Amino acid sequence: MALSLTPEMILVLGLVGFTMLMLVLEWIRADMVALLVVVVIGLTGLIPSDRVFNGFAGNAVIAIIAIMIMGEGLDRAGVLNLTANFVMRMARGMESRLGVVINLVASLFSAVIPSQALAALMIPVSSRLAARTGVPLSRLLLPMAFCILTATNTTLIANSPLIVLNDLIASANVNLPPGAHTIPKFGLFSVTPIGLTLALLGVGYFYFFGRKLLPGHEDERLKVTPGRTESYFAETYGIVGETAELTVTAESPLVGMSIGEVEQLHGAPLILAIRSGNDARMAPPADHVIWVGSVLGVLGPREQLNQFANNQLCRLSTRMRQLGELFNPTRAGISEVVIPPVSRFIRHTVGELRLRKRFGISVLAVNRGDQVFRDDVRAVSLRAGDTVVLHSNWRDLSLAAEDRDLVVVTDIPKEQQRPGKIWQAVGFFVLAKCLALFTNLDLSVAMMTGAIGMLLSGVLNMDEAYKAINWKTIFVTACLIPLGWSMDATGTAAWIAQVVLDHLGSASPWLLQLCLAVLTLLFSQVMSNVGATVMMVPIAISVAVATGGNPSAYALIVAVSSSNTFLLSSGHPALMMVTGPGGYKGKDFLRVGLPLTLLVLIATLVAINLLFH
C-alpha cells in the first residue's frame, strides 16, 4: 500500500532541510541548530515527550564521552611521545618509510581514539619528526589525516557514526512493518574486516601514489624548530629583524604610555616582553604602562630599532642582558597553532581575545590560505583552520592549549605530564576494550569503566576529564539522534524510500547501495558525518526492507560512507586542522582526495556485500 505525505512527514522534512541548510551556511552554531531541532520535535509531538532528550542518556553519547576521556588519559600519560620515538626508530630518517610508519600508527590509533582528537595529537608528533628528518611537513600531514579517516571504521569504539548506528537501528526495529525480521545490533568488532580493508587501502594508496599526488613544494615555515626567531620570521612571514632590549630613559616620551599606545607609533617594533623593576613578563598586555627604567624586549630590523631608539630617547642593547632568561629557547620562543573547528576563539578578533593578559601570549601573525596578516593583527577575526603565529613562554602556551581552543603545531619543549601513570592508562584502556568484546555489557558501560579507572588511578583528574570532552560534538550528536527517531516514527523514511524506488524502478541492489553511499558522502562533505548518518540510515533501512535487501548492510554502507570526506578541507574537522600547518590548497584535496574517494567507495560496497552475502 502506497504511503501518502502527512503533515507530520512534511514537518520532519522541513526540519531535515533546515538542519542541512544551517549546517552548510553556518549562520547558527551547529550545536544550537541541533538543540533547536530537538526542542521543535518535542513541542510538535513528533516523538513522545519523555523520549525527546533520551539522546543525552543514549548508549552512543555516553560511550563517546568515555572514549574522549580515555584518549586524554593516554595523552597525559605520554603514549603519544613514546609513539613519536617509536616512529623515529622505525623510519630511520627515510621519507618513504617515515610516511608509511606515521600512516600505520595513525591508522592504529584511529581505531580507538576519535579522529579529531587524534589529529590534534598527531600534528605535533609529525612536526617533530619533520624537524628531525628534514622531510617537508606538507608530505606528512595530509596522508596522516586521510589515513585517520580511512581507518576510523575499524571498530565501533572511536567513530561517532558507527556508535550512533546501533541507536538508530534500535529505533528502526520499533517501527518495522509486521513480519519483518528484527535488525541485529553491531558488535564492537563487527565492522573490523571492512575497516581493516579501508585502512590498508589508505596506507597503500599513499605508499604507491603519494609522491606523485602530494604537493611538491616545500614551505619554509614547515621546518620550524622552537626558539628560532630571525630566520623563522624572515622566511615565513616576512617579519625580519632580531631581538634586542630597549631601556626607557627619564627623557623618553614613552614614559607613562601604555604598550598598546607605543605599538601604534610609527616605526614601532614588536614588543614581546617587558621588565619593570624586579618584575619581568612575557607578552605584556596592551594597557601595561611603561615607566622610567622599563626594559622592553623588542623584535625588528637593526636599522628600525636604532631609529626608534633615537626618536624615543631609549638605550638600545642587542645583547639580552636583563631579559635573556625570558628569551631562552628552552623556556620560550616562536610557535604555530591551529584554530580547530570547535574553538571558542572563532569569530572573535585577536584583540577581543586578550591573549596577552589571559595567557601571556603575543600574536605576531595569522595565516589563512594564501593570506598572511601581520599589520594590525589585533583586528583579524579568527576562523576555523587559521594558523596563528605566537611568541610565548612554553608553559603558558601549554596552559592555553588545555581548553582545546587552539592546537599547538610546533614541537615545543615540554615534559610528559604523568609518565609514571602510563601502565595504568594503558591497562584501563585495554580493560575497557576487553569488557566490550568479551562480555554482554553495553559499549557505554564498558568504556566508562575504563574512564573511571583512569580517574581513580590519577591518570587525569575530573577537571581535566571535563576539558577533554568536546561538548559541541556531544550536543550535536545527542540532539540529532531524535531527528532520526522522528523519521522512523512518522514514516518519513519509508515515504522517501518509496519515492526513491519509484524513480529507480527495478534497479539492482548494487545500484541502490551506490546511490545511498554517494548521497551520504556528498552530505558529509558539507555537514557533520553524524548528521549525514542520522538522516540517511532510516532511509537506507526502509529501502532495504522494501526491496528485500539486508538492512544491516544498507545501514552500514551509510555509516561507513559518512567518513568518506576527502574532497574538501571543510569536509571533516581533522582535515581543517592540517590545512594551515601543511600549507594545502583546495586543489591539493581534490587531486589527492578524488581518487581515494572512488577507491574507498568501491571497497566499501564490495567489502560489505561480501561480509553480508
Sequence and secondary structure as in RCSB ss.txt:
>XXXX:A:sequence
MALSLTPEMILVLGLVGFTMLMLVLEWIRADMVALLVVVVIGLTGLIPSDRVFNGFAGNAVIAIIAIMIMGEGLD
RAGVLNLTANFVMRMARGMESRLGVVINLVASLFSAVIPSQALAALMIPVSSRLAARTGVPLSRLLLPMAFCILT
ATNTTLIANSPLIVLNDLIASANVNLPPGAHTIPKFGLFSVTPIGLTLALLGVGYFYFFGRKLLPGHEDERLKVT
PGRTESYFAETYGIVGETAELTVTAESPLVGMSIGEVEQLHGAPLILAIRSGNDARMAPPADHVIWVGSVLGVLG
PREQLNQFANNQLCRLSTRMRQLGELFNPTRAGISEVVIPPVSRFIRHTVGELRLRKRFGISVLAVNRGDQVFRD
DVRAVSLRAGDTVVLHSNWRDLSLAAEDRDLVVVTDIPKEQQRPGKIWQAVGFFVLAKCLALFTNLDLSVAMMTG
AIGMLLSGVLNMDEAYKAINWKTIFVTACLIPLGWSMDATGTAAWIAQVVLDHLGSASPWLLQLCLAVLTLLFSQ
VMSNVGATVMMVPIAISVAVATGGNPSAYALIVAVSSSNTFLLSSGHPALMMVTGPGGYKGKDFLRVGLPLTLLV
LIATLVAINLLFH
>XXXX:A:secstr
      HHHHHHHHHHHHHHHHHHH SS HHHHHHHHHHHHHHHTSS GGGTTGGGGSHHHHHHHHHHHHHHHHH
HTTHHHHHHHHHHHHHTT HHHHHHHHHHHHHHHHTTS HHHHHHHHHHHHHHHHHHH   GGGTHHHHHHHHHH
HTTSSSSS HHHHHHHHHHHHHHHT  TT        TTTTHHHHHHHHHHHHHHHHHHHHHHS     GGGG  
TT  HHHHHHHTS   EEEEEEE TT TTTT BHHHHHTSTT  EEEEEEETTEEEES  TT B  TT EEEEEE
 HHHHHHHHHHTTEEEESS SSSTTTT TTTEEEEEEE  TT TTTT BHHHHTHHHHH EEEEEEEETTEEE T
TGGG B  TT EEEEEEEHHHHHHHHTTSSSEE S      S GGGHHHHHHHHHHHHHHHHHS   HHHHHHHH
HHHHHHTTSS HHHHHHHS HHHHHHHHHHHHHHHHHHHTTHHHHHHHHHHHHH S  HHHHHHHHHHHHHHHHH
HS HHHHHHHHHHHHHHHHHHHT  HHHHHHHHHHHTT   S GGGSHHHHHHHHHHT  HHHHHHHHHHHHHHH
HHHHHHHHHHHT 
